[in-house]
């Protein structure tokens, strides 16, 4: 058996749980090994990475609505993690 104070457990269950902010990863090319490696590295570090589906237009997606505060952006033949704010500034 075990002993538990139900009032304490009830109070703990009402505590809001903050989701870890995620990183949105566009899906430009399924053969892009650099993107795949970066996503694997980020996930190995405990980051939450949300991948777009192959046929999804990035313009139709709001990464913030998916709980993301960062995005993977391709720059100079490589990929980097940027905040959504800085990403929005660099887009036309």
Phi, psi and omega in degrees: 000177178210165179239136179212140175273111185297327179295320178293315179297320179296317179297320179293325182289343180270356180290131178294140178255118180278124175286142175292135178297148184250175178241124179275130179243114177293164181241069183287323185206117181295344180266008181281094184294327179296319178294315180300317180295318179296317178299316178299317179297315181297317179293323177296333177276001179091008179282148176265116181245126180253118182270140172283150175287154186304323183264017183266132175280128180298332180292336182273354184253135172252100183304327180297325180291343177266005180085020181261141174243359179223165181215149174272129181233138179275124179224128174048056176068012179217177181243145176218158178269128178231153174290156179299325179298312182289329177294317181297326180291326184275351181274145180292000000 
